[in-house]
Amino acid sequence: MILVTGSTGLVGSHLLYKLASNNEKVRAIYRTERKLDHVKSVFATYTSNYESLFNAIEWVKADLLDIPSLSDAFKGITHVYHCAAFVSFEPNKYQLLRKTNIEGTANIVNLCLSNTIDKLCYVSSIATLGKPVNNEEITEDTVWNPEDDNSVYAITKYGAEMEVWRATQEGLNAVIVNPGVILGAGIWRYGTGSFFKKAHKGFKYYTSGTIALIAVQDVVSIMITLLKSDIINERFVLVAENWTYKRFLHALSKSVNTKPPEKMASSRLLKLAWKLDWLKTTLTGKRRQLTRHITISLTTESKHSSNKVKTALNYKFKPIDETITAIGDLYPK
């Protein structure tokens, strides 16, 4: 039986849809009942038969930091997809990020070891890859520098990877995928689905940087293929295409039939914006929408290479233009 963590997120829900559609025996971990609606929403995006697929999954309420509930979830499991993570670039969320991403992953791999799991697939991020030298492409071999100005999210995802690699030294078979920004339909309130919601309202500005993109269907297909393969203890960058933010925001706007942004946000404007956002959070307690590290990423130009996975699996990515158009068509306008 297959275990999926992070089942109510974009990757987890699309992974469950694919596995359930293939009649795989799946157990999925969830934390709160209300988030199960996200899974149903994703399923309903692709089929009218979503209720039967949803009910074919064995649902278990558990938390990454609750060892007893996790231990119960591992009973009878042979393979694990660890998709669960806390995503935030807010410095004041660092301890929560450490708890969920590092300690939670340590709990998962320790249970994989104690239950003699055949293989684990861990969903990491390109945020854990190092910064390129002389504008070279970023690959699996680009070295992480702990002394760099890394975001709290990147630091904790890198720490989570270290837990996976530690477990491989103790006998666990594992693969790690490092996706870029994952695009998919069905969850519109947060994550990349909210990009389409924001595009529908209209973007005022674009920024000067680049963004690494991939369709969620590609991420899921590669994960499934890697878990079933003989490949072990390797990591793979998953980026279909590298776009400028201008091109990306124009494509988003076109997909939901709104006017694209025509002005580029200057570094001074972005600096002012993140400082005002900090002040608003300080005064109101609301979550940060823009941090210094986010503004840096919005103005940084880089290029990620997925040649390793293309060669290993003879894989061809879905064009991003087609992906954005398809998601835009599904967006509830």
Secondary structure, DSSP 8 states (H G I E B T S, - for coil): -EEEESTTSHHHHHHHHHHHHTT--EEEEES-GGGHHHHHHHHHHH-TTHHHHHHTSEEEE--TT-HHHHHHHTTT--EEEE--------GGGHHHHIIIIIIHHHHHHHHHHHTT-SEEEEE--GGGS---STT--B-TTS---TTS---HHHHHHHHHHHHHHHHHHTT--EEEEEE-EEE-SS--SSTTHHHHHHHHH---EE-SSEEEEEEHHHHHHHHHHHHHSS--SEEEEE-SEEEEHHHHHHHHHHHTT-----EE--HHHHHHHHHHHHHHHHHH----S--HHHHHHHT----B--HHHHHHHT-----HHHHHHHHHHHS--
